[in-house]
Amino acid sequence: MDWLIWVSVGALALGVWHEINRFPATGNSLRKLQEALDDLQSENEELKQRLSTLEDDFQEVSEQLDRIRDPEYWRAIDEKDGEALYELDKQRGNI
């Protein structure tokens, strides 16, 4: 029965030692995880900004292509000529 007590005391000591030494490692792991999360958030913000820039560039290119495809329509828009726009819509069957 004495050996059972010594095994129990040894297991308890090992458990206490493990708990004491586990927390610094856990703290380091949590710090590294937080750093990785911060890096991902920073990268996410950068990607959002790049996406916004790409969307703006796409809109600009899209409008330029529309102007090339339909210069008469865009000329009427630029000149704020409502009558010409109305006539174009009539000719195209939109009205």
ABEGO torsion letter per residue (X at the ends): XAAAAAAAAAAAAAAAAAAAAAAAAAAAAAAAAAAAAAAAAAAAAAAAAAAAAAAAAAAAAAAAAAAAABAAAAAAAAAGBAAAAAAAAAAAGAX
